Amino acid sequence: MLRNKLEAILDSSKDHRFYELYAEGQWVFRTKVSTGGKYKSLGDDLIAKMAKQCFVNNKQFIDLVDCPMSKAQWVAHLKANGHIV
């Protein structure tokens, strides 16, 4: 979702993947995703952390991942809440 839907830039290393996300040319966030076998799905704690980084609540983050929320809607949300101009 980060790469395909939100067009995040991937910087991968041996143990983790780092994603940097820009919206309308403005930096929004950088997040880390583990590539270890222990992390096959996102738990509630990771969902909460990633939602906070995306400036949405947990439900909105799940909607963003599962596709009810489009990238355009997310960018509009960022603008409406002053995270980008």
N, CA, C and O atoms as a CHARMM CRD file, in Angstrom:
* protein
*
  340
    1    1 MET  N      0.82900  -1.19000   0.00000 PROA 1      0.00000
    2    1 MET  CA     0.00000   0.00000   0.00000 PROA 1      0.00000
    3    1 MET  C      0.86900   1.24900   0.00000 PROA 1      0.00000
    4    1 MET  O      0.58400   2.20800  -0.71600 PROA 1      0.00000
    5    2 LEU  N      1.93200   1.23800   0.80400 PROA 2      0.00000
    6    2 LEU  CA     2.78000   2.42000   0.86400 PROA 2      0.00000
    7    2 LEU  C      3.42500   2.72600  -0.48700 PROA 2      0.00000
    8    2 LEU  O      3.46200   3.87900  -0.91800 PROA 2      0.00000
    9    3 ARG  N      3.92500   1.69900  -1.14200 PROA 3      0.00000
   10    3 ARG  CA     4.59400   1.92500  -2.43300 PROA 3      0.00000
   11    3 ARG  C      3.61200   2.10800  -3.57000 PROA 3      0.00000
   12    3 ARG  O      3.72600   3.05400  -4.34900 PROA 3      0.00000
   13    4 ASN  N      2.65400   1.21300  -3.66900 PROA 4      0.00000
   14    4 ASN  CA     1.75600   1.23200  -4.82800 PROA 4      0.00000
   15    4 ASN  C      0.71700   2.33600  -4.75600 PROA 4      0.00000
   16    4 ASN  O      0.57400   3.11600  -5.69700 PROA 4      0.00000
   17    5 LYS  N      0.00500   2.40600  -3.67200 PROA 5      0.00000
   18    5 LYS  CA    -1.10200   3.35500  -3.56900 PROA 5      0.00000
   19    5 LYS  C     -0.62000   4.77000  -3.25700 PROA 5      0.00000
   20    5 LYS  O     -1.05300   5.73100  -3.89400 PROA 5      0.00000
   21    6 LEU  N      0.28000   4.90000  -2.27400 PROA 6      0.00000
   22    6 LEU  CA     0.70700   6.22700  -1.84000 PROA 6      0.00000
   23    6 LEU  C      2.00000   6.67600  -2.51100 PROA 6      0.00000
   24    6 LEU  O      2.46600   7.79100  -2.27700 PROA 6      0.00000
   25    7 GLU  N      2.58700   5.81000  -3.34900 PROA 7      0.00000
   26    7 GLU  CA     3.79100   6.12800  -4.09600 PROA 7      0.00000
   27    7 GLU  C      4.95000   6.54000  -3.19800 PROA 7      0.00000
   28    7 GLU  O      5.69200   7.47100  -3.51000 PROA 7      0.00000
   29    8 ALA  N      5.09600   5.82600  -2.06900 PROA 8      0.00000
   30    8 ALA  CA     6.19300   6.08700  -1.14700 PROA 8      0.00000
   31    8 ALA  C      7.50000   5.62600  -1.77600 PROA 8      0.00000
   32    8 ALA  O      7.52200   4.70300  -2.59100 PROA 8      0.00000
   33    9 ILE  N      8.56700   6.27100  -1.39100 PROA 9      0.00000
   34    9 ILE  CA     9.90100   5.92900  -1.88000 PROA 9      0.00000
   35    9 ILE  C     10.49700   4.90000  -0.92900 PROA 9      0.00000
   36    9 ILE  O     10.54100   5.12000   0.28100 PROA 9      0.00000
   37   10 LEU  N     10.95500   3.78000  -1.47500 PROA 10     0.00000
   38   10 LEU  CA    11.50700   2.68400  -0.68900 PROA 10     0.00000
   39   10 LEU  C     13.01000   2.80500  -0.59200 PROA 10     0.00000
   40   10 LEU  O     13.70300   2.99400  -1.59200 PROA 10     0.00000
   41   11 ASP  N     13.51100   2.69100   0.64400 PROA 11     0.00000
   42   11 ASP  CA    14.94100   2.58900   0.91500 PROA 11     0.00000
   43   11 ASP  C     15.09900   1.32100   1.74300 PROA 11     0.00000
   44   11 ASP  O     14.83100   1.32800   2.94400 PROA 11     0.00000
   45   12 SER  N     15.53300   0.23200   1.11200 PROA 12     0.00000
   46   12 SER  CA    15.59100  -1.04100   1.83600 PROA 12     0.00000
   47   12 SER  C     16.99900  -1.34800   2.31600 PROA 12     0.00000
   48   12 SER  O     17.99400  -1.01300   1.67400 PROA 12     0.00000
   49   13 SER  N     17.04000  -1.99100   3.45800 PROA 13     0.00000
   50   13 SER  CA    18.29400  -2.47000   4.01200 PROA 13     0.00000
   51   13 SER  C     18.11600  -3.95300   4.32500 PROA 13     0.00000
   52   13 SER  O     17.10100  -4.54200   3.95500 PROA 13     0.00000
   53   14 LYS  N     19.05900  -4.54400   4.97900 PROA 14     0.00000
   54   14 LYS  CA    19.02200  -5.97600   5.24000 PROA 14     0.00000
   55   14 LYS  C     17.83400  -6.39000   6.10700 PROA 14     0.00000
   56   14 LYS  O     17.14700  -7.35900   5.78400 PROA 14     0.00000
   57   15 ASP  N     17.58300  -5.67200   7.20000 PROA 15     0.00000
   58   15 ASP  CA    16.56200  -6.08900   8.15600 PROA 15     0.00000
   59   15 ASP  C     15.26300  -5.30200   8.09100 PROA 15     0.00000
   60   15 ASP  O     14.24100  -5.75700   8.60500 PROA 15     0.00000
   61   16 HSD  N     15.28200  -4.15000   7.48000 PROA 16     0.00000
   62   16 HSD  CA    14.10200  -3.29800   7.47000 PROA 16     0.00000
   63   16 HSD  C     13.93700  -2.61300   6.12000 PROA 16     0.00000
   64   16 HSD  O     14.87300  -2.50300   5.32800 PROA 16     0.00000
   65   17 ARG  N     12.71700  -2.16200   5.89100 PROA 17     0.00000
   66   17 ARG  CA    12.43900  -1.31000   4.73000 PROA 17     0.00000
   67   17 ARG  C     11.99400   0.04100   5.27800 PROA 17     0.00000
   68   17 ARG  O     11.13700   0.11600   6.15900 PROA 17     0.00000
   69   18 PHE  N     12.57400   1.08300   4.75900 PROA 18     0.00000
   70   18 PHE  CA    12.19000   2.43600   5.15000 PROA 18     0.00000
   71   18 PHE  C     11.43100   3.05800   3.98500 PROA 18     0.00000
   72   18 PHE  O     11.87100   2.99700   2.83700 PROA 18     0.00000
   73   19 TYR  N     10.30800   3.64500   4.29000 PROA 19     0.00000
   74   19 TYR  CA     9.49700   4.30600   3.27400 PROA 19     0.00000
   75   19 TYR  C      9.41400   5.78700   3.61200 PROA 19     0.00000
   76   19 TYR  O      9.15000   6.16000   4.75500 PROA 19     0.00000
   77   20 GLU  N      9.64000   6.61900   2.61600 PROA 20     0.00000
   78   20 GLU  CA     9.44100   8.05600   2.76700 PROA 20     0.00000
   79   20 GLU  C      8.28900   8.44200   1.87700 PROA 20     0.00000
   80   20 GLU  O      8.21400   8.03300   0.71800 PROA 20     0.00000
   81   21 LEU  N      7.39700   9.22900   2.42400 PROA 21     0.00000
   82   21 LEU  CA     6.21200   9.59100   1.66900 PROA 21     0.00000
   83   21 LEU  C      6.10800  11.08900   1.49900 PROA 21     0.00000
   84   21 LEU  O      6.28600  11.86400   2.43900 PROA 21     0.00000
   85   22 TYR  N      5.81700  11.46900   0.27900 PROA 22     0.00000
   86   22 TYR  CA     5.60500  12.86500  -0.08200 PROA 22     0.00000
   87   22 TYR  C      4.20100  12.99300  -0.66200 PROA 22     0.00000
   88   22 TYR  O      3.72700  12.09700  -1.36000 PROA 22     0.00000
   89   23 ALA  N      3.55000  14.09100  -0.37500 PROA 23     0.00000
   90   23 ALA  CA     2.23700  14.38300  -0.95800 PROA 23     0.00000
   91   23 ALA  C      2.31100  15.77600  -1.53800 PROA 23     0.00000
   92   23 ALA  O      2.63800  16.73800  -0.84300 PROA 23     0.00000
   93   24 GLU  N      2.00700  15.87300  -2.80200 PROA 24     0.00000
   94   24 GLU  CA     2.05200  17.13800  -3.52000 PROA 24     0.00000
   95   24 GLU  C      3.38800  17.84800  -3.32700 PROA 24     0.00000
   96   24 GLU  O      3.44100  19.06200  -3.13500 PROA 24     0.00000
   97   25 GLY  N      4.47100  17.06300  -3.38300 PROA 25     0.00000
   98   25 GLY  CA     5.81600  17.60100  -3.28900 PROA 25     0.00000
   99   25 GLY  C      6.29000  17.92500  -1.88800 PROA 25     0.00000
  100   25 GLY  O      7.40900  18.40800  -1.71800 PROA 25     0.00000
  101   26 GLN  N      5.47500  17.67300  -0.88600 PROA 26     0.00000
  102   26 GLN  CA     5.84300  17.97000   0.48900 PROA 26     0.00000
  103   26 GLN  C      6.09600  16.67000   1.25000 PROA 26     0.00000
  104   26 GLN  O      5.33500  15.71100   1.12700 PROA 26     0.00000
  105   27 TRP  N      7.18200  16.64900   2.04300 PROA 27     0.00000
  106   27 TRP  CA     7.49400  15.49500   2.86300 PROA 27     0.00000
  107   27 TRP  C      6.41500  15.32500   3.92700 PROA 27     0.00000
  108   27 TRP  O      6.03700  16.28700   4.59600 PROA 27     0.00000
  109   28 VAL  N      5.91600  14.08300   4.08300 PROA 28     0.00000
  110   28 VAL  CA     4.88000  13.81900   5.07000 PROA 28     0.00000
  111   28 VAL  C      5.43200  12.96200   6.20600 PROA 28     0.00000
  112   28 VAL  O      5.28900  13.32300   7.37400 PROA 28     0.00000
  113   29 PHE  N      6.06000  11.83300   5.87900 PROA 29     0.00000
  114   29 PHE  CA     6.62200  10.99300   6.93000 PROA 29     0.00000
  115   29 PHE  C      7.60200   9.97500   6.38600 PROA 29     0.00000
  116   29 PHE  O      7.70600   9.75600   5.17900 PROA 29     0.00000
  117   30 ARG  N      8.32200   9.35600   7.31900 PROA 30     0.00000
  118   30 ARG  CA     9.21900   8.23200   7.05200 PROA 30     0.00000
  119   30 ARG  C      8.84400   7.15400   8.04800 PROA 30     0.00000
  120   30 ARG  O      8.68000   7.43200   9.23600 PROA 30     0.00000
  121   31 THR  N      8.70800   5.92400   7.57400 PROA 31     0.00000
  122   31 THR  CA     8.34400   4.82900   8.46000 PROA 31     0.00000
  123   31 THR  C      9.21600   3.62100   8.16600 PROA 31     0.00000
  124   31 THR  O      9.78000   3.49400   7.07900 PROA 31     0.00000
  125   32 LYS  N      9.31700   2.74700   9.13800 PROA 32     0.00000
  126   32 LYS  CA    10.14700   1.55100   9.02900 PROA 32     0.00000
  127   32 LYS  C      9.25400   0.32600   9.09100 PROA 32     0.00000
  128   32 LYS  O      8.36100   0.24200   9.93300 PROA 32     0.00000
  129   33 VAL  N      9.49900  -0.63200   8.19000 PROA 33     0.00000
  130   33 VAL  CA     8.75800  -1.88300   8.18700 PROA 33     0.00000
  131   33 VAL  C      9.77800  -3.01200   8.24600 PROA 33     0.00000
  132   33 VAL  O     10.68100  -3.07300   7.41100 PROA 33     0.00000
  133   34 SER  N      9.64700  -3.89700   9.21200 PROA 34     0.00000
  134   34 SER  CA    10.57200  -5.00900   9.35100 PROA 34     0.00000
  135   34 SER  C     10.34100  -6.02500   8.24800 PROA 34     0.00000
  136   34 SER  O      9.21600  -6.21100   7.78400 PROA 34     0.00000
  137   35 THR  N     11.41200  -6.68000   7.83300 PROA 35     0.00000
  138   35 THR  CA    11.29900  -7.74000   6.83900 PROA 35     0.00000
  139   35 THR  C     11.54100  -9.11000   7.46400 PROA 35     0.00000
  140   35 THR  O     11.59300 -10.11500   6.75500 PROA 35     0.00000
  141   36 GLY  N     11.68700  -9.15600   8.77600 PROA 36     0.00000
  142   36 GLY  CA    11.92000 -10.42700   9.46000 PROA 36     0.00000
  143   36 GLY  C     10.70000 -11.32900   9.39600 PROA 36     0.00000
  144   36 GLY  O      9.57700 -10.84800   9.25100 PROA 36     0.00000
  145   37 GLY  N     10.91500 -12.63300   9.50400 PROA 37     0.00000
  146   37 GLY  CA     9.83100 -13.61200   9.43300 PROA 37     0.00000
  147   37 GLY  C      8.84600 -13.51900  10.57500 PROA 37     0.00000
  148   37 GLY  O      7.72700 -14.02100  10.47100 PROA 37     0.00000
  149   38 LYS  N      9.24000 -12.88600  11.65800 PROA 38     0.00000
  150   38 LYS  CA     8.37400 -12.73800  12.83100 PROA 38     0.00000
  151   38 LYS  C      7.20600 -11.78100  12.57200 PROA 38     0.00000
  152   38 LYS  O      6.18300 -11.86500  13.25100 PROA 38     0.00000
  153   39 TYR  N      7.34500 -10.87800  11.60300 PROA 39     0.00000
  154   39 TYR  CA     6.35400  -9.83000  11.35700 PROA 39     0.00000
  155   39 TYR  C      5.59400 -10.09700  10.06400 PROA 39     0.00000
  156   39 TYR  O      5.84300  -9.43600   9.05600 PROA 39     0.00000
  157   40 LYS  N      4.68200 -11.04500  10.07900 PROA 40     0.00000
  158   40 LYS  CA     3.93900 -11.38000   8.85900 PROA 40     0.00000
  159   40 LYS  C      2.68200 -10.54600   8.70100 PROA 40     0.00000
  160   40 LYS  O      2.15800 -10.41800   7.59400 PROA 40     0.00000
  161   41 SER  N      2.19200  -9.97800   9.79200 PROA 41     0.00000
  162   41 SER  CA     1.02300  -9.11200   9.71100 PROA 41     0.00000
  163   41 SER  C      1.18900  -7.97200  10.70700 PROA 41     0.00000
  164   41 SER  O      2.00700  -8.03400  11.62500 PROA 41     0.00000
  165   42 LEU  N      0.40300  -6.94800  10.50300 PROA 42     0.00000
  166   42 LEU  CA     0.46200  -5.79200  11.39600 PROA 42     0.00000
  167   42 LEU  C     -0.43800  -6.02000  12.59900 PROA 42     0.00000
  168   42 LEU  O     -1.62800  -6.29400  12.45100 PROA 42     0.00000
  169   43 GLY  N      0.13100  -5.90600  13.78000 PROA 43     0.00000
  170   43 GLY  CA    -0.65600  -5.98200  14.99400 PROA 43     0.00000
  171   43 GLY  C     -1.25200  -4.63100  15.31900 PROA 43     0.00000
  172   43 GLY  O     -0.94700  -3.63400  14.66500 PROA 43     0.00000
  173   44 ASP  N     -2.10100  -4.59700  16.32800 PROA 44     0.00000
  174   44 ASP  CA    -2.76000  -3.34500  16.71500 PROA 44     0.00000
  175   44 ASP  C     -1.76100  -2.24900  17.06300 PROA 44     0.00000
  176   44 ASP  O     -1.98800  -1.08000  16.75100 PROA 44     0.00000
  177   45 ASP  N     -0.64900  -2.62100  17.71200 PROA 45     0.00000
  178   45 ASP  CA     0.33600  -1.60900  18.09600 PROA 45     0.00000
  179   45 ASP  C      1.00500  -0.98200  16.87800 PROA 45     0.00000
  180   45 ASP  O      1.22100   0.22900  16.84500 PROA 45     0.00000
  181   46 LEU  N      1.33600  -1.79500  15.87700 PROA 46     0.00000
  182   46 LEU  CA     1.93600  -1.25800  14.64800 PROA 46     0.00000
  183   46 LEU  C      0.93300  -0.45000  13.83600 PROA 46     0.00000
  184   46 LEU  O      1.28200   0.57500  13.25100 PROA 46     0.00000
  185   47 ILE  N     -0.30300  -0.91000  13.80200 PROA 47     0.00000
  186   47 ILE  CA    -1.35300  -0.15300  13.10200 PROA 47     0.00000
  187   47 ILE  C     -1.48200   1.22800  13.72800 PROA 47     0.00000
  188   47 ILE  O     -1.58200   2.22800  13.01800 PROA 47     0.00000
  189   48 ALA  N     -1.48200   1.28400  15.05600 PROA 48     0.00000
  190   48 ALA  CA    -1.61200   2.56700  15.75000 PROA 48     0.00000
  191   48 ALA  C     -0.43400   3.48500  15.44200 PROA 48     0.00000
  192   48 ALA  O     -0.62600   4.68000  15.21600 PROA 48     0.00000
  193   49 LYS  N      0.78700   2.93800  15.43000 PROA 49     0.00000
  194   49 LYS  CA     1.97200   3.75400  15.14900 PROA 49     0.00000
  195   49 LYS  C      1.96200   4.26300  13.71000 PROA 49     0.00000
  196   49 LYS  O      2.23900   5.43600  13.46000 PROA 49     0.00000
  197   50 MET  N      1.64400   3.38400  12.77000 PROA 50     0.00000
  198   50 MET  CA     1.64100   3.79500  11.37100 PROA 50     0.00000
  199   50 MET  C      0.49500   4.75900  11.08300 PROA 50     0.00000
  200   50 MET  O      0.65100   5.67700  10.27900 PROA 50     0.00000
  201   51 ALA  N     -0.64000   4.56400  11.72200 PROA 51     0.00000
  202   51 ALA  CA    -1.76300   5.49500  11.55500 PROA 51     0.00000
  203   51 ALA  C     -1.36100   6.88600  12.02100 PROA 51     0.00000
  204   51 ALA  O     -1.65600   7.88300  11.36200 PROA 51     0.00000
  205   52 LYS  N     -0.68200   6.94400  13.16700 PROA 52     0.00000
  206   52 LYS  CA    -0.23900   8.23800  13.69200 PROA 52     0.00000
  207   52 LYS  C      0.72000   8.91200  12.71300 PROA 52     0.00000
  208   52 LYS  O      0.63300  10.11900  12.48800 PROA 52     0.00000
  209   53 GLN  N      1.64200   8.12800  12.12800 PROA 53     0.00000
  210   53 GLN  CA     2.58200   8.68500  11.16100 PROA 53     0.00000
  211   53 GLN  C      1.86800   9.20000   9.91100 PROA 53     0.00000
  212   53 GLN  O      2.31800  10.16100   9.28700 PROA 53     0.00000
  213   54 CYS  N      0.76400   8.56200   9.55000 PROA 54     0.00000
  214   54 CYS  CA    -0.00400   8.97200   8.36600 PROA 54     0.00000
  215   54 CYS  C     -1.01500  10.06600   8.68700 PROA 54     0.00000
  216   54 CYS  O     -1.74100  10.52000   7.80300 PROA 54     0.00000
  217   55 PHE  N     -1.06600  10.49300   9.95000 PROA 55     0.00000
  218   55 PHE  CA    -1.97500  11.54200  10.40400 PROA 55     0.00000
  219   55 PHE  C     -3.44100  11.15200  10.25600 PROA 55     0.00000
  220   55 PHE  O     -4.27900  11.98000   9.89800 PROA 55     0.00000
  221   56 VAL  N     -3.74400   9.88900  10.53400 PROA 56     0.00000
  222   56 VAL  CA    -5.11600   9.39500  10.52000 PROA 56     0.00000
  223   56 VAL  C     -5.33400   8.54800  11.77000 PROA 56     0.00000
  224   56 VAL  O     -4.37800   8.17500  12.44900 PROA 56     0.00000
  225   57 ASN  N     -6.59700   8.24900  12.06800 PROA 57     0.00000
  226   57 ASN  CA    -6.86200   7.34400  13.18100 PROA 57     0.00000
  227   57 ASN  C     -6.75500   5.89600  12.68200 PROA 57     0.00000
  228   57 ASN  O     -6.57700   5.65800  11.48800 PROA 57     0.00000
  229   58 ASN  N     -6.86400   4.93900  13.60000 PROA 58     0.00000
  230   58 ASN  CA    -6.68300   3.53000  13.23100 PROA 58     0.00000
  231   58 ASN  C     -7.67700   3.08300  12.16800 PROA 58     0.00000
  232   58 ASN  O     -7.30100   2.37600  11.23300 PROA 58     0.00000
  233   59 LYS  N     -8.94500   3.48500  12.29800 PROA 59     0.00000
  234   59 LYS  CA    -9.95200   3.08200  11.31300 PROA 59     0.00000
  235   59 LYS  C     -9.62500   3.66300   9.94200 PROA 59     0.00000
  236   59 LYS  O     -9.73300   2.97100   8.93000 PROA 59     0.00000
  237   60 GLN  N     -9.22700   4.92500   9.90800 PROA 60     0.00000
  238   60 GLN  CA    -8.87200   5.55400   8.63400 PROA 60     0.00000
  239   60 GLN  C     -7.65600   4.87200   8.01100 PROA 60     0.00000
  240   60 GLN  O     -7.59000   4.71500   6.79200 PROA 60     0.00000
  241   61 PHE  N     -6.68500   4.46200   8.85100 PROA 61     0.00000
  242   61 PHE  CA    -5.51700   3.77300   8.33000 PROA 61     0.00000
  243   61 PHE  C     -5.91800   2.44500   7.69000 PROA 61     0.00000
  244   61 PHE  O     -5.44400   2.10000   6.60800 PROA 61     0.00000
  245   62 ILE  N     -6.78600   1.71300   8.36400 PROA 62     0.00000
  246   62 ILE  CA    -7.26800   0.44400   7.80600 PROA 62     0.00000
  247   62 ILE  C     -8.01700   0.69900   6.50100 PROA 62     0.00000
  248   62 ILE  O     -7.87400  -0.06300   5.54500 PROA 62     0.00000
  249   63 ASP  N     -8.81600   1.76700   6.45500 PROA 63     0.00000
  250   63 ASP  CA    -9.50400   2.12700   5.20700 PROA 63     0.00000
  251   63 ASP  C     -8.50100   2.48000   4.10600 PROA 63     0.00000
  252   63 ASP  O     -8.71500   2.16200   2.93700 PROA 63     0.00000
  253   64 LEU  N     -7.42300   3.13100   4.48500 PROA 64     0.00000
  254   64 LEU  CA    -6.38100   3.48400   3.52300 PROA 64     0.00000
  255   64 LEU  C     -5.72600   2.21800   2.98000 PROA 64     0.00000
  256   64 LEU  O     -5.48000   2.11600   1.77800 PROA 64     0.00000
  257   65 VAL  N     -5.44500   1.26500   3.84400 PROA 65     0.00000
  258   65 VAL  CA    -4.81700   0.00300   3.43000 PROA 65     0.00000
  259   65 VAL  C     -5.77800  -0.84900   2.61000 PROA 65     0.00000
  260   65 VAL  O     -5.39100  -1.40300   1.58100 PROA 65     0.00000
  261   66 ASP  N     -7.02500  -0.95900   3.05700 PROA 66     0.00000
  262   66 ASP  CA    -8.00200  -1.83000   2.39400 PROA 66     0.00000
  263   66 ASP  C     -8.70000  -1.17300   1.20700 PROA 66     0.00000
  264   66 ASP  O     -9.50400  -1.81900   0.53500 PROA 66     0.00000
  265   67 CYS  N     -8.41200   0.07800   0.94100 PROA 67     0.00000
  266   67 CYS  CA    -8.84400   0.83200  -0.24400 PROA 67     0.00000
  267   67 CYS  C    -10.15500   1.61800  -0.18400 PROA 67     0.00000
  268   67 CYS  O    -10.44100   2.30400  -1.16500 PROA 67     0.00000
  269   68 PRO  N    -10.97300   1.59100   0.85800 PROA 68     0.00000
  270   68 PRO  CA   -12.10000   2.52100   0.84900 PROA 68     0.00000
  271   68 PRO  C    -11.64100   3.98800   0.80300 PROA 68     0.00000
  272   68 PRO  O    -12.35000   4.84400   0.27300 PROA 68     0.00000
  273   69 MET  N    -10.44900   4.27500   1.36100 PROA 69     0.00000
  274   69 MET  CA    -9.91700   5.63600   1.29700 PROA 69     0.00000
  275   69 MET  C     -8.88500   5.69400   0.17100 PROA 69     0.00000
  276   69 MET  O     -7.92700   4.92100   0.15700 PROA 69     0.00000
  277   70 SER  N     -9.08400   6.60500  -0.76000 PROA 70     0.00000
  278   70 SER  CA    -8.15000   6.75400  -1.88300 PROA 70     0.00000
  279   70 SER  C     -6.99100   7.66300  -1.47500 PROA 70     0.00000
  280   70 SER  O     -7.03000   8.31400  -0.43100 PROA 70     0.00000
  281   71 LYS  N     -5.96700   7.69200  -2.31500 PROA 71     0.00000
  282   71 LYS  CA    -4.84800   8.59600  -2.06600 PROA 71     0.00000
  283   71 LYS  C     -5.32600  10.04000  -2.09600 PROA 71     0.00000
  284   71 LYS  O     -4.89600  10.84900  -1.27400 PROA 71     0.00000
  285   72 ALA  N     -6.20500  10.37100  -3.02900 PROA 72     0.00000
  286   72 ALA  CA    -6.74000  11.73900  -3.12700 PROA 72     0.00000
  287   72 ALA  C     -7.49500  12.12500  -1.86000 PROA 72     0.00000
  288   72 ALA  O     -7.38200  13.25900  -1.39500 PROA 72     0.00000
  289   73 GLN  N     -8.26200  11.19600  -1.29700 PROA 73     0.00000
  290   73 GLN  CA    -8.98300  11.47200  -0.05700 PROA 73     0.00000
  291   73 GLN  C     -8.01700  11.66900   1.09800 PROA 73     0.00000
  292   73 GLN  O     -8.22800  12.52900   1.95400 PROA 73     0.00000
  293   74 TRP  N     -6.95100  10.86400   1.12200 PROA 74     0.00000
  294   74 TRP  CA    -5.96000  10.99600   2.18000 PROA 74     0.00000
  295   74 TRP  C     -5.24800  12.34400   2.08400 PROA 74     0.00000
  296   74 TRP  O     -5.04500  13.01200   3.09800 PROA 74     0.00000
  297   75 VAL  N     -4.86800  12.74700   0.87100 PROA 75     0.00000
  298   75 VAL  CA    -4.21300  14.04200   0.67800 PROA 75     0.00000
  299   75 VAL  C     -5.16500  15.16800   1.08600 PROA 75     0.00000
  300   75 VAL  O     -4.73600  16.13600   1.71400 PROA 75     0.00000
  301   76 ALA  N     -6.42800  15.05600   0.74500 PROA 76     0.00000
  302   76 ALA  CA    -7.42300  16.06000   1.15700 PROA 76     0.00000
  303   76 ALA  C     -7.50500  16.11800   2.68700 PROA 76     0.00000
  304   76 ALA  O     -7.61900  17.20000   3.26300 PROA 76     0.00000
  305   77 HSD  N     -7.44600  14.96700   3.33300 PROA 77     0.00000
  306   77 HSD  CA    -7.45100  14.90300   4.79800 PROA 77     0.00000
  307   77 HSD  C     -6.22200  15.62400   5.36500 PROA 77     0.00000
  308   77 HSD  O     -6.33800  16.38900   6.32300 PROA 77     0.00000
  309   78 LEU  N     -5.04300  15.37900   4.77200 PROA 78     0.00000
  310   78 LEU  CA    -3.83000  16.05600   5.22300 PROA 78     0.00000
  311   78 LEU  C     -3.96400  17.56100   5.09700 PROA 78     0.00000
  312   78 LEU  O     -3.58900  18.29700   6.01100 PROA 78     0.00000
  313   79 LYS  N     -4.49200  18.02500   3.97900 PROA 79     0.00000
  314   79 LYS  CA    -4.68800  19.45600   3.76300 PROA 79     0.00000
  315   79 LYS  C     -5.68300  20.04900   4.75600 PROA 79     0.00000
  316   79 LYS  O     -5.43500  21.10200   5.34400 PROA 79     0.00000
  317   80 ALA  N     -6.81100  19.36100   4.93500 PROA 80     0.00000
  318   80 ALA  CA    -7.86000  19.86300   5.82400 PROA 80     0.00000
  319   80 ALA  C     -7.36800  19.98200   7.27100 PROA 80     0.00000
  320   80 ALA  O     -7.85700  20.81500   8.03400 PROA 80     0.00000
  321   81 ASN  N     -6.40300  19.14700   7.63700 PROA 81     0.00000
  322   81 ASN  CA    -5.91000  19.15200   9.01200 PROA 81     0.00000
  323   81 ASN  C     -4.56500  19.85800   9.15900 PROA 81     0.00000
  324   81 ASN  O     -3.92100  19.75800  10.20300 PROA 81     0.00000
  325   82 GLY  N     -4.13700  20.57700   8.11000 PROA 82     0.00000
  326   82 GLY  CA    -2.94900  21.41000   8.18800 PROA 82     0.00000
  327   82 GLY  C     -1.61700  20.67100   8.17200 PROA 82     0.00000
  328   82 GLY  O     -0.59700  21.23500   8.56800 PROA 82     0.00000
  329   83 HSD  N     -1.60900  19.40800   7.71800 PROA 83     0.00000
  330   83 HSD  CA    -0.35100  18.65600   7.68300 PROA 83     0.00000
  331   83 HSD  C      0.45500  18.96200   6.42400 PROA 83     0.00000
  332   83 HSD  O      1.67700  18.81100   6.40900 PROA 83     0.00000
  333   84 ILE  N     -0.24000  19.39500   5.36000 PROA 84     0.00000
  334   84 ILE  CA     0.40800  19.91300   4.16900 PROA 84     0.00000
  335   84 ILE  C     -0.39700  21.12700   3.71200 PROA 84     0.00000
  336   84 ILE  O     -1.56200  21.29400   4.07600 PROA 84     0.00000
  337   85 VAL  N      0.24800  21.96500   2.91000 PROA 85     0.00000
  338   85 VAL  CA    -0.45900  23.15900   2.41000 PROA 85     0.00000
  339   85 VAL  C     -0.65700  23.08800   0.92000 PROA 85     0.00000
  340   85 VAL  O     -1.23100  24.00300   0.32900 PROA 85     0.00000
